[in-house]
Amino acid sequence: MNVPVYLDYHATTPVDPRVVEAMLPYFTTTFGNPSSRSHPFGWAADEAVERARQQVADLLGAKLREIVFTSGATESNNLAIRGVAALKGRGHIITAATEHKAVLDPCRRLEQEGFRVTYLTVGPDGLVDPAAVERAIAEDTILISIMAANNEIGVLQPLAAIGRIARARGVVVHTDAVQAAGKVPFDVRALGVDLASVTAHKLYGPKGVGALYVRRGSPRLDLVPLCDGGGQERGLRPGTLNVPGIVGFGRAAEIARLEMAAEAERMRGQRDRLLDGLRDRVGHLRVNGSLTERLPNNLNVAFPGVEGEALQLGLKDVAVSSGSACTSASIEPSHVLKALGLPDDLARASLRFGLGRFTTDEEIAFATEAVATLVTRLRQRLP
């Protein structure tokens, strides 16, 4: 077995070899610009882009023309949130305190520009209460942005309930679906969302390519683009398309759609064995966030009685995340874990395990032993 063991699949995933194989021709032989509509090189590239667009649409339960390709989920989130805000000019936005910074930071910027933003709290399980969303809606509410699955604690938010509330009040719903798409069933129409951000590198595709689902139909949903240019992607995201990346995204989406159920079952079993093994070996621990409403490949655990920085630095052969913003001088507690009510010391002593397509049972056993040994040793140091 190779070490270190990679259990940080929420941060990024290796590109599936089948995805690499699909991408390779578009770097060399099929290299045309899809906007070149006057010759076969451009036609071939355009056909590849549209095929990938359909593959991504199929993963999300969307229509082909509802998919806008971007450089990744951060751009998609900004296009959704700032695009709605620019169209309306003023108003009120609702989001959650546990969102990714790619949602929180655009919301904070909009506050500086005169918009009002409500940051909903979550329960100890990390879930947003739909009733709290309904209470927060005001006459001037223009957007609700709640992520589908949290990137740190893996909890699955009640999007369908939020979508029903928003539809009844005529409010647009955006979701950061980066961690959910390809891991659990995700259907934009069943959930009632109008905008959804996804990215390829979270589901075994390449970095640097993502997409925004933009609902079409009645009532019409318009966005103001972030930049202007050649009019590509219905003018919402101008610029020459990243054809190899888009092709890879499409193939990755197709594989995820076809293999999701089997992968989820396998990873859930591995995740549960990891948790049971840690409980047996270290005794007292805390699972951060709901264990029932959760991604099958996520485990976020706090280890009381352990100094956080020593825990992070002591894991040499297991690649995991602390869920914290780390600097050379200190480890800042995760804003997500703080929102759950964890004190700073327990938030710092938390680990996020992200399992993936290529995680083996042998790696789970190795990680269990390595983490348990370290936690036991660190607890012995403290009074």
C-alpha positions in Angstrom: 0.0 0.0 0.0 1.2 3.5 -0.9 1.5 6.1 1.8 0.4 8.7 2.6 -3.2 7.5 2.3 -5.4 10.1 0.6 -8.7 10.7 2.5 -9.2 14.3 1.4 -11.6 13.7 -1.5 -13.7 16.7 -0.5 -10.8 19.0 -1.3 -10.2 17.5 -4.8 -10.3 14.1 -6.6 -7.8 12.4 -8.9 -8.9 12.5 -12.5 -10.4 9.1 -13.4 -8.3 7.4 -16.2 -11.5 7.1 -18.3 -11.9 10.8 -18.1 -8.3 11.4 -19.1 -8.8 9.1 -22.1 -11.8 11.1 -23.2 -10.0 14.4 -22.9 -6.7 13.5 -24.7 -7.8 13.9 -28.4 -9.0 17.5 -27.7 -5.5 18.6 -26.8 -4.0 17.5 -30.1 -6.1 16.2 -33.0 -9.5 17.6 -32.3 -8.2 21.0 -31.2 -10.7 23.4 -32.9 -12.4 26.4 -31.3 -16.1 25.6 -30.9 -17.0 29.1 -31.9 -15.4 28.5 -35.3 -18.6 27.6 -37.2 -17.2 27.7 -40.7 -15.1 24.5 -40.8 -15.0 20.9 -39.5 -12.4 21.6 -36.8 -14.8 24.0 -35.1 -17.8 21.7 -35.7 -16.1 18.8 -34.1 -15.2 20.8 -31.0 -18.7 22.2 -30.8 -20.2 18.7 -31.0 -18.0 17.6 -28.2 -19.0 20.6 -26.0 -22.7 19.9 -26.6 -22.3 16.3 -25.8 -20.7 17.1 -22.5 -23.4 19.7 -21.8 -26.0 17.0 -22.1 -24.0 14.7 -19.9 -23.8 17.3 -17.1 -27.5 18.1 -17.6 -28.4 14.4 -17.2 -26.5 14.3 -13.9 -28.5 17.2 -12.6 -31.9 16.4 -14.0 -31.7 19.5 -16.2 -32.2 20.4 -19.8 -29.2 20.8 -22.1 -29.7 24.6 -22.6 -29.8 25.1 -18.9 -26.1 24.4 -18.4 -23.6 27.2 -18.6 -19.9 26.2 -18.5 -17.6 28.2 -16.2 -14.1 27.9 -14.8 -15.3 26.3 -11.6 -17.8 26.5 -8.8 -16.4 29.7 -7.3 -17.2 31.5 -10.6 -20.6 29.7 -10.8 -21.5 30.9 -7.3 -20.4 34.4 -8.1 -22.3 34.4 -11.4 -25.5 33.2 -9.6 -25.4 35.4 -6.6 -24.0 38.6 -8.1 -25.9 38.0 -11.4 -29.2 38.1 -9.5 -28.1 41.0 -7.4 -27.0 43.1 -10.4 -30.3 42.4 -12.1 -32.4 43.5 -9.1 -30.1 46.4 -8.1 -31.1 46.2 -4.4 -32.8 43.8 -2.0 -32.4 41.1 0.6 -30.5 37.8 0.4 -30.8 34.7 2.7 -27.9 32.3 3.2 -26.5 30.1 6.0 -23.6 30.7 8.3 -22.1 27.4 7.3 -21.8 28.1 3.6 -18.5 27.9 1.7 -16.5 31.1 1.5 -17.3 31.1 -2.3 -20.9 32.0 -1.2 -20.2 33.9 2.0 -17.6 36.3 0.5 -19.8 37.4 -2.4 -22.6 38.0 0.1 -20.4 40.1 2.2 -19.3 42.1 -0.8 -22.9 42.7 -1.7 -23.5 44.0 1.9 -20.9 46.6 1.2 -22.8 47.6 -1.9 -26.1 48.1 0.0 -27.8 44.7 0.0 -29.1 43.2 3.1 -28.0 39.6 3.9 -29.4 37.3 6.5 -27.0 34.5 7.7 -29.2 31.8 9.1 -27.9 29.8 12.1 -27.9 26.0 12.0 -28.8 23.4 14.7 -26.2 21.2 16.5 -26.7 18.8 13.6 -25.6 21.4 11.1 -29.0 21.6 9.4 -30.9 24.7 8.4 -34.5 24.8 9.6 -36.9 25.4 6.6 -39.2 27.3 9.0 -36.3 29.7 9.7 -35.9 30.3 6.0 -39.6 31.1 5.7 -39.5 33.5 8.7 -36.5 35.3 7.2 -38.2 36.0 3.8 -39.1 39.6 3.5 -41.0 41.6 0.9 -37.7 42.5 -0.8 -36.0 39.1 -0.7 -34.4 38.4 -4.1 -32.4 35.2 -3.5 -32.0 32.2 -1.1 -28.6 30.5 -1.3 -28.3 27.3 0.7 -25.7 24.6 -0.2 -26.9 21.1 -1.0 -24.1 19.3 1.0 -21.7 20.9 3.4 -18.0 20.7 2.3 -16.8 20.1 5.9 -19.4 18.1 7.8 -21.2 16.6 4.8 -24.7 17.3 6.0 -27.5 17.3 3.4 -29.7 20.4 3.7 -33.5 20.1 3.3 -33.4 21.7 -0.2 -36.8 20.3 -1.3 -38.6 21.9 1.6 -36.7 25.2 1.1 -37.5 25.1 -2.6 -41.3 24.7 -1.9 -41.2 27.6 0.5 -39.3 29.8 -2.0 -41.6 29.0 -4.9 -44.7 29.9 -2.9 -43.1 33.3 -2.1 -41.6 33.9 -5.6 -38.0 33.9 -4.4 -35.1 32.5 -6.5 -33.1 29.6 -5.0 -29.5 29.0 -5.6 -27.5 26.0 -4.2 -23.8 25.2 -4.2 -24.1 21.6 -5.2 -20.4 20.9 -5.5 -20.2 18.2 -2.9 -23.6 16.6 -3.6 -23.6 16.3 -7.4 -22.4 12.8 -8.3 -22.4 11.6 -4.7 -26.1 11.5 -4.0 -29.2 11.8 -6.2 -29.6 15.4 -7.2 -32.4 16.6 -9.4 -32.9 20.3 -9.8 -36.6 20.1 -10.6 -37.4 17.7 -7.8 -35.6 20.0 -5.4 -37.1 23.2 -6.8 -33.9 25.1 -7.3 -33.4 27.8 -9.9 -29.6 27.9 -9.9 -27.0 25.2 -9.0 -23.2 25.4 -9.0 -21.1 22.3 -9.8 -17.4 21.7 -10.6 -15.6 18.8 -12.3 -12.7 18.3 -9.9 -14.9 17.1 -7.1 -16.2 14.2 -9.2 -13.0 12.8 -10.8 -12.8 15.4 -13.6 -10.2 18.0 -14.3 -9.6 21.2 -12.3 -10.5 24.6 -13.9 -13.9 23.7 -15.3 -17.4 24.0 -13.7 -20.9 24.8 -14.6 -24.0 26.7 -13.5 -27.4 25.4 -13.9 -29.8 28.2 -14.9 -33.4 27.3 -14.9 -35.3 28.1 -18.2 -39.0 28.5 -18.5 -41.7 30.6 -16.8 -41.2 32.8 -15.0 -38.1 33.7 -16.8 -34.8 33.8 -14.8 -32.3 36.4 -16.0 -28.8 37.0 -14.8 -26.4 39.8 -15.4 -23.0 38.4 -16.6 -19.8 39.1 -14.6 -17.9 40.1 -17.7 -18.5 40.8 -21.4 -16.8 39.4 -24.4 -17.6 37.2 -27.4 -21.1 36.1 -26.3 -20.3 32.5 -25.6 -22.6 30.5 -23.2 -25.6 32.7 -24.1 -23.5 35.7 -23.1 -23.5 34.7 -19.5 -19.9 33.5 -19.5 -18.0 34.8 -22.6 -14.6 33.6 -23.5 -13.1 30.7 -25.5 -14.4 27.4 -24.1 -12.0 25.0 -22.4 -12.9 22.1 -24.7 -10.7 19.4 -23.2 -11.9 20.3 -19.7 -15.5 20.4 -20.7 -15.2 17.0 -22.4 -13.6 15.7 -19.2 -16.4 17.2 -17.1 -19.0 15.6 -19.3 -17.4 12.1 -19.1 -16.9 12.5 -15.3 -20.6 13.4 -14.9 -21.7 10.4 -17.0 -19.6 8.0 -14.9 -20.9 9.5 -11.7 -24.5 9.1 -12.8 -24.1 5.5 -13.8 -22.0 4.4 -10.8 -23.2 6.6 -8.1 -25.5 4.1 -6.3 -22.8 1.4 -6.0 -20.1 3.9 -5.0 -22.3 5.4 -2.3 -23.1 2.0 -0.8 -19.4 1.0 -0.8 -18.2 4.3 0.7 -20.9 4.4 3.3 -19.7 1.0 4.5 -16.1 2.1 4.6 -17.1 5.3 6.4 -19.0 3.4 9.1 -16.1 1.0 9.6 -13.8 3.9 10.0 -16.1 5.4 12.6 -16.6 2.2 14.5 -12.9 1.5 14.5 -12.1 4.9 15.9 -14.8 4.5 18.6 -13.4 1.1 19.6 -9.8 2.4 19.7 -10.0 5.9 21.2 -13.3 5.8 23.1 -14.7 9.3 23.5 -15.2 11.2 20.3 -17.8 13.5 18.7 -19.3 13.2 15.2 -19.7 16.7 13.9 -23.1 17.1 12.1 -26.0 14.8 11.4 -24.9 11.2 10.8 -28.2 10.3 9.1 -28.6 13.4 6.7 -25.1 13.1 5.4 -23.0 12.3 2.4 -22.0 8.7 2.3 -18.3 9.5 1.9 -18.0 12.1 4.7 -16.9 11.8 8.4 -16.0 14.7 10.5 -14.9 13.8 14.0 -13.8 15.8 17.1 -11.4 14.2 19.6 -11.8 15.8 23.1 -8.6 15.9 25.2 -6.3 16.4 22.2 -4.4 19.6 21.3 -5.5 20.5 17.8 -2.2 21.6 16.3 -0.4 18.5 17.5 -3.2 16.4 15.9 -2.7 18.1 12.6 1.0 18.0 12.6 1.2 14.4 13.9 -0.6 12.8 11.0 2.2 12.2 8.5 0.9 9.2 6.5 -2.9 10.1 6.3 -4.0 13.0 4.1 -7.0 14.5 5.8 -8.3 18.0 6.4 -8.8 19.8 9.7 -11.7 21.7 8.3 -9.8 24.8 9.5 -8.0 27.6 7.8 -4.4 26.9 8.7 -1.5 29.3 8.7 2.1 28.8 9.7 1.5 30.7 13.0 -1.8 29.3 14.1 -4.8 27.1 13.3 -8.0 29.0 13.1 -11.2 27.1 14.2 -13.5 26.2 11.3 -16.4 28.7 10.9 -18.6 25.6 10.2 -17.8 23.8 13.4 -18.1 27.1 15.4 -21.6 27.5 13.9 -22.5 24.0 15.3 -21.6 25.3 18.8 -18.2 23.7 19.2 -15.7 25.5 21.4 -12.4 26.6 19.8 -10.3 23.8 21.3 -12.7 21.1 20.1 -13.1 22.6 16.6 -9.3 22.6 16.3 -9.2 19.0 17.4 -11.4 17.8 14.5 -10.6 15.9 11.4 -12.5 15.7 8.1 -12.3 12.3 6.4 -13.3 12.4 2.7 -13.5 8.9 1.1 -13.5 8.4 -2.6 -13.8 6.2 -5.6 -10.3 4.8 -5.2 -10.3 4.4 -1.4 -9.6 0.8 -0.4 -10.5 -1.2 2.7 -6.8 -1.5 3.4 -6.5 2.2 3.5 -9.4 2.5 5.9 -7.7 0.1 8.2 -4.4 1.9 8.0 -6.0 5.3 8.7 -8.0 4.0 11.6 -4.8 2.6 13.2 -2.8 5.7 12.5 -5.3 8.2 13.9 -6.2 6.1 16.9 -2.5 5.6 17.8 -1.9 9.4 17.5 -5.0 10.4 19.5 -4.1 7.9 22.3 -0.5 9.2 22.5 -1.6 12.9 22.5 -4.2 12.3 25.3 -1.5 10.7 27.4 0.4 14.0 27.3 -2.4 16.1 28.6 -3.5 16.2 32.3 
